Amino acid sequence: MIALGPLLIFACATRAPQPPAAASVPSSGAELAVSGPVEARVSTAQAELVLFYAGEHRGSLETCGCPKRPRGSITRMDSYLQASRAANPGQGDLLLHGGYWLEDPSGFDGLTRPDVPVMNRWMVSALEAVGLSAANVGVHDLPGLLSLDKVPDWAVSANIVTAPGAAGPKRWVILERDGLRVGVTGITSQGFTLTLSPDHQVLYPQEPAVEALRELAPQVDVLVLLAYQATDVARQVALAVPELDVVIDTNMHQAFYAPERVGEALWVRSHNQTMRLGELRLMAEDGGGVELVVDRKIDLDPEIPDSPRLAALVTQARDEIEAAQKLAFGGEAAPE
């Protein structure tokens, strides 16, 4: 295991000016890009597969809302993705989401907030516009997922069981990039939500994850597990399935961590609300498995411009969400 404690760089803390180029930590395989134009934050380190990873957007296309240095947003994420792809033409990549991409529409009064289904519908449209490859369905996604007209084809879960005839996430997806077959599945904690579905059961995740990964392993070159608020279980799964290559742990992380090895798997953590986008650059090993090139975190701060290609989508989304909130709350802002 690579041992490096978290560097305590919290969500909305102010910082002294940083150099434009990202600082590299060669001994840990970790790199943090916190300032400079988007082009200066892009990596061109050789890689056969790049996994961009996000988490916990909670149905919001916007930044975190921090008063001094707001970070995140779908539009900034897309700007970085486009810049990285322009600098690495032809390179195979996937965009993965660790969970909590939708908001739970249930209020504590037991009623459904009418603005949240609108937010969730636009979140799905935005994720499809940026080219999302797979998203883990967390326990907090499930109520929002059921309010959609259609469950996206890229929604996955190994431990959410759907009744026959009902709509639900796939157990996994297999994606191909540059000749590499990548299998992706996800798990969620059983957690708590105010909305219960008679057609969906959230099982304890360990056994379903092991079963799904063992079924996937012979079919793919690279095996990825997305874990939402299931850190301890995911560690047990990684030790039980030596074919597992990558674990992306989504659990409200706000510090900067180096990648670790748990069993044979590389273990990385997504940043809360995707205030930092993860970028895992990998080389394929002969006979299967992957070798770490670098695990990067890119601050999606005000120096990263909004993506022009999403401008019309975001404008329309804001208009519809604002109208729904005015209808629901009498012109006041929606409650947090």
C-alpha positions as CSV (number, residue, x, y, z in Angstrom):
1,M,0.0,0.0,0.0
2,I,1.2,3.5,-0.8
3,A,1.2,5.4,2.5
4,L,0.5,9.1,2.4
5,G,-1.8,10.9,4.8
6,P,-4.4,13.4,3.5
7,L,-3.1,16.8,2.8
8,L,-5.8,18.9,4.5
9,I,-6.9,21.1,1.7
10,F,-10.6,21.6,2.5
11,A,-13.4,22.6,0.3
12,C,-13.8,26.4,0.6
13,A,-10.5,27.3,2.3
14,T,-8.5,30.2,0.8
15,R,-5.0,29.5,-0.5
16,A,-1.8,31.4,-1.3
17,P,-1.2,31.8,-5.1
18,Q,0.1,28.6,-6.6
19,P,2.3,28.1,-9.7
20,P,0.5,27.5,-12.9
21,A,1.8,24.0,-13.4
22,A,0.4,21.2,-11.3
23,A,2.8,20.0,-8.5
24,S,3.7,16.3,-8.9
25,V,4.3,13.9,-6.0
26,P,6.3,11.2,-7.8
27,S,6.7,8.9,-4.8
28,S,2.9,8.7,-4.3
29,G,1.7,8.8,-7.9
30,A,-0.5,11.8,-7.0
31,E,-0.7,15.1,-8.6
32,L,-2.8,18.2,-7.8
33,A,-3.6,21.0,-10.2
34,V,-4.9,24.1,-8.4
35,S,-4.2,27.1,-10.5
36,G,-3.5,28.4,-13.9
37,P,-5.5,28.3,-17.2
38,V,-7.1,25.1,-18.1
39,E,-4.5,24.3,-20.7
40,A,-1.8,24.4,-18.1
41,R,-3.6,21.9,-15.9
42,V,-3.9,19.3,-18.6
43,S,-1.6,16.2,-18.5
44,T,0.0,14.6,-21.5
45,A,1.7,11.8,-19.5
46,Q,1.5,8.7,-21.7
47,A,-1.4,6.5,-20.8
48,E,-3.3,3.7,-22.6
49,L,-6.5,4.4,-20.6
50,V,-7.7,7.4,-18.7
51,L,-10.5,7.3,-16.1
52,F,-12.0,10.7,-15.3
53,Y,-14.1,10.4,-12.2
54,A,-16.6,12.5,-10.4
55,G,-19.1,12.2,-7.5
56,E,-21.8,13.8,-5.5
57,H,-23.3,16.4,-7.8
58,R,-26.6,16.0,-6.0
59,G,-28.7,17.1,-8.9
60,S,-26.9,20.4,-9.3
61,L,-25.3,21.7,-12.5
62,E,-23.8,24.6,-10.5
63,T,-20.7,25.2,-8.4
64,C,-20.5,24.4,-4.7
65,G,-21.6,28.0,-3.9
66,C,-18.7,28.7,-1.6
67,P,-18.5,32.5,-1.2
68,K,-14.7,33.0,-1.7
69,R,-13.8,30.4,-4.3
70,P,-16.7,28.5,-5.7
71,R,-15.6,25.3,-7.4
72,G,-17.2,22.5,-9.4
73,S,-20.0,22.6,-11.9
74,I,-20.8,20.5,-15.0
75,T,-19.7,23.3,-17.4
76,R,-16.2,23.6,-15.9
77,M,-15.9,19.8,-15.8
78,D,-16.7,19.7,-19.5
79,S,-14.2,22.5,-20.2
80,Y,-11.4,20.4,-18.6
81,L,-12.5,17.3,-20.4
82,Q,-12.4,19.0,-23.8
83,A,-9.0,20.6,-23.1
84,S,-7.6,17.2,-22.1
85,R,-8.9,15.5,-25.1
86,A,-7.6,18.2,-27.4
87,A,-4.1,17.8,-25.9
88,N,-4.3,14.0,-26.1
89,P,-6.0,13.2,-29.5
90,G,-7.1,9.7,-30.0
91,Q,-6.5,8.7,-26.4
92,G,-9.1,6.4,-24.9
93,D,-10.9,7.7,-21.8
94,L,-14.0,7.1,-19.7
95,L,-16.0,9.4,-17.5
96,L,-17.3,7.7,-14.4
97,H,-19.5,8.9,-11.6
98,G,-19.2,7.4,-8.1
99,G,-22.8,8.2,-6.9
100,Y,-25.2,10.8,-5.7
101,W,-25.6,12.4,-9.1
102,L,-29.3,13.0,-8.5
103,E,-31.1,14.7,-5.7
104,D,-33.7,13.0,-3.5
105,P,-37.0,14.7,-4.2
106,S,-38.5,13.8,-0.8
107,G,-39.0,16.4,1.9
108,F,-39.1,15.7,5.6
109,D,-42.9,16.4,5.4
110,G,-43.2,13.3,3.2
111,L,-44.1,15.4,0.2
112,T,-42.2,15.5,-3.1
113,R,-40.4,18.8,-3.9
114,P,-41.7,19.7,-7.4
115,D,-38.4,21.4,-8.4
116,V,-36.2,18.4,-7.7
117,P,-37.5,16.2,-10.6
118,V,-36.8,19.1,-12.9
119,M,-33.2,19.4,-11.5
120,N,-32.7,15.6,-11.9
121,R,-34.0,15.6,-15.5
122,W,-31.5,18.4,-16.4
123,M,-28.7,16.6,-14.6
124,V,-29.2,13.5,-16.7
125,S,-29.3,15.7,-19.9
126,A,-26.1,17.4,-18.9
127,L,-24.3,14.2,-18.0
128,E,-25.2,12.7,-21.4
129,A,-24.0,15.9,-23.1
130,V,-20.6,15.6,-21.5
131,G,-20.4,12.0,-22.5
132,L,-20.8,10.1,-19.2
133,S,-19.8,6.5,-19.5
134,A,-21.2,5.0,-16.3
135,A,-22.7,6.2,-13.0
136,N,-23.1,4.3,-9.8
137,V,-26.6,4.4,-8.4
138,G,-26.3,5.4,-4.7
139,V,-29.0,5.0,-2.2
140,H,-29.6,8.7,-2.4
141,D,-29.9,8.5,-6.2
142,L,-32.6,5.8,-6.1
143,P,-35.7,8.1,-5.4
144,G,-34.6,10.5,-8.0
145,L,-33.9,7.7,-10.5
146,L,-37.5,6.5,-10.1
147,S,-38.9,9.9,-10.9
148,L,-37.2,9.9,-14.3
149,D,-39.1,9.0,-17.5
150,K,-36.4,6.4,-18.3
151,V,-33.5,4.9,-16.4
152,P,-30.3,5.9,-18.3
153,D,-28.4,3.0,-19.9
154,W,-25.2,4.0,-18.1
155,A,-26.7,3.7,-14.6
156,V,-25.2,0.6,-12.7
157,S,-25.5,-1.1,-9.4
158,A,-24.6,-4.6,-8.2
159,N,-26.6,-4.4,-5.0
160,I,-29.9,-2.7,-6.0
161,V,-32.2,-5.5,-7.0
162,T,-35.1,-4.6,-9.3
163,A,-38.4,-6.5,-9.4
164,P,-39.3,-8.2,-12.7
165,G,-40.9,-5.8,-15.1
166,A,-39.7,-2.7,-13.2
167,A,-37.1,-0.2,-14.4
168,G,-33.8,-0.1,-12.7
169,P,-30.0,0.1,-13.1
170,K,-27.9,-2.5,-14.9
171,R,-25.7,-4.8,-12.8
172,W,-22.7,-3.6,-14.9
173,V,-21.6,-2.2,-18.2
174,I,-18.8,-3.2,-20.5
175,L,-17.1,-0.4,-22.4
176,E,-14.4,-0.6,-25.0
177,R,-11.6,2.0,-25.5
178,D,-8.7,1.4,-27.9
179,G,-9.0,-2.3,-27.8
180,L,-9.3,-2.5,-24.0
181,R,-12.6,-3.9,-22.6
182,V,-13.5,-2.2,-19.3
183,G,-16.1,-3.6,-17.0
184,V,-17.8,-1.2,-14.5
185,T,-20.1,-2.0,-11.7
186,G,-21.1,-0.2,-8.5
187,I,-22.2,-0.6,-4.9
188,T,-24.0,1.6,-2.4
189,S,-24.5,1.5,1.3
190,Q,-28.0,0.6,2.4
191,G,-28.2,4.0,3.9
192,F,-31.4,5.9,4.5
193,T,-33.9,7.7,2.3
194,L,-37.4,9.0,2.9
195,T,-38.6,7.4,-0.3
196,L,-39.1,3.6,-0.4
197,S,-39.8,1.7,-3.6
198,P,-41.6,-1.6,-3.5
199,D,-39.9,-2.6,-6.7
200,H,-36.3,-2.0,-5.5
201,Q,-34.3,-3.6,-2.7
202,V,-30.9,-2.4,-1.6
203,L,-29.0,-5.4,-0.5
204,Y,-26.0,-5.5,1.8
205,P,-23.3,-4.8,-0.9
206,Q,-20.5,-7.3,-0.2
207,E,-21.8,-10.5,-1.7
208,P,-23.5,-8.9,-4.7
209,A,-20.3,-7.0,-5.5
210,V,-18.1,-10.1,-5.3
211,E,-20.6,-12.0,-7.5
212,A,-20.8,-9.3,-10.1
213,L,-17.1,-8.7,-10.3
214,R,-16.3,-12.4,-10.6
215,E,-18.8,-12.7,-13.4
216,L,-17.4,-9.7,-15.2
217,A,-13.7,-10.6,-14.7
218,P,-13.4,-13.2,-17.5
219,Q,-15.1,-10.8,-20.0
220,V,-12.9,-7.7,-19.6
221,D,-9.3,-6.5,-19.5
222,V,-9.9,-3.8,-16.8
223,L,-12.3,-4.2,-13.9
224,V,-13.6,-1.1,-12.0
225,L,-15.8,-0.9,-8.9
226,L,-17.6,2.4,-8.0
227,A,-18.4,2.5,-4.3
228,Y,-20.8,5.0,-2.7
229,Q,-20.6,5.4,1.0
230,A,-19.4,1.8,1.2
231,T,-15.7,2.3,2.0
232,D,-15.3,-0.6,4.4
233,V,-17.2,-3.1,2.3
234,A,-15.4,-2.1,-0.8
235,R,-12.1,-2.8,0.9
236,Q,-13.3,-6.3,1.8
237,V,-14.5,-6.8,-1.8
238,A,-11.1,-5.7,-3.2
239,L,-9.3,-8.3,-1.0
240,A,-11.8,-11.0,-2.1
241,V,-11.5,-10.3,-5.8
242,P,-7.8,-10.2,-7.0
243,E,-9.0,-9.5,-10.6
244,L,-10.3,-6.0,-9.5
245,D,-8.1,-3.3,-10.9
246,V,-9.6,0.0,-9.7
247,V,-11.9,1.2,-6.9
248,I,-13.3,4.7,-7.0
249,D,-14.4,5.6,-3.4
250,T,-17.1,8.3,-3.2
251,N,-17.8,9.3,0.4
252,M,-17.8,13.1,0.8
253,H,-14.0,13.3,0.6
254,Q,-12.6,16.8,0.9
255,A,-8.9,16.3,1.3
256,F,-6.2,15.4,-1.2
257,Y,-5.2,11.7,-0.9
258,A,-2.6,9.7,-2.8
259,P,-3.8,6.5,-4.5
260,E,-3.4,3.3,-2.5
261,R,-3.3,-0.4,-3.2
262,V,-5.9,-2.5,-1.6
263,G,-5.3,-6.1,-2.5
264,E,-4.4,-5.9,-6.2
265,A,-6.7,-2.9,-6.8
266,L,-5.7,0.8,-7.2
267,W,-7.8,2.8,-4.7
268,V,-8.7,6.4,-5.5
269,R,-11.2,8.8,-4.0
270,S,-13.6,11.3,-5.7
271,H,-13.9,14.8,-4.3
272,N,-17.1,16.0,-2.7
273,Q,-19.4,17.7,-5.2
274,T,-16.7,17.2,-7.8
275,M,-15.1,20.4,-6.7
276,R,-12.0,18.6,-8.0
277,L,-12.3,16.3,-11.0
278,G,-10.3,13.0,-10.8
279,E,-8.1,11.8,-13.6
280,L,-6.6,8.4,-13.3
281,R,-4.0,7.7,-16.0
282,L,-3.2,4.0,-16.5
283,M,-1.1,1.7,-18.6
284,A,-2.3,-1.8,-19.4
285,E,-0.2,-4.7,-18.1
286,D,0.6,-7.8,-20.2
287,G,-1.7,-10.6,-19.1
288,G,-4.3,-8.2,-17.6
289,G,-4.4,-5.5,-15.0
290,V,-3.2,-1.9,-15.0
291,E,-0.2,0.1,-13.9
292,L,-0.6,3.5,-12.4
293,V,0.9,6.4,-14.3
294,V,-0.6,9.1,-12.1
295,D,-3.8,9.9,-10.2
296,R,-4.6,13.6,-10.6
297,K,-7.1,16.0,-9.1
298,I,-8.0,19.2,-11.0
299,D,-9.5,22.1,-9.2
300,L,-12.6,23.3,-11.0
301,D,-12.2,26.8,-9.8
302,P,-13.1,30.2,-11.4
303,E,-10.0,30.0,-13.6
304,I,-11.6,27.1,-15.5
305,P,-14.1,28.6,-18.0
306,D,-17.6,27.4,-18.5
307,S,-18.0,25.2,-21.5
308,P,-19.5,27.2,-24.4
309,R,-21.1,24.1,-25.9
310,L,-23.3,23.6,-22.7
311,A,-24.4,27.3,-22.5
312,A,-27.8,26.8,-24.1
313,L,-28.5,23.7,-22.1
314,V,-27.6,25.3,-18.8
315,T,-29.6,28.5,-19.6
316,Q,-32.7,26.5,-20.3
317,A,-32.2,24.3,-17.2
318,R,-31.8,27.4,-14.9
319,D,-35.0,28.9,-16.4
320,E,-37.1,25.8,-15.8
321,I,-35.6,25.1,-12.3
322,E,-36.3,28.7,-11.3
323,A,-39.8,28.5,-12.5
324,A,-40.4,25.3,-10.6
325,Q,-39.0,26.8,-7.4
326,K,-41.1,29.9,-7.7
327,L,-44.2,27.7,-8.1
328,A,-43.2,25.6,-5.1
329,F,-41.8,28.2,-2.7
330,G,-43.6,31.4,-3.7
331,G,-40.6,33.1,-5.3
332,E,-38.2,32.2,-2.5
333,A,-35.0,30.2,-3.0
334,A,-35.4,26.5,-2.6
335,P,-34.5,25.2,0.9
336,E,-31.1,23.5,1.4
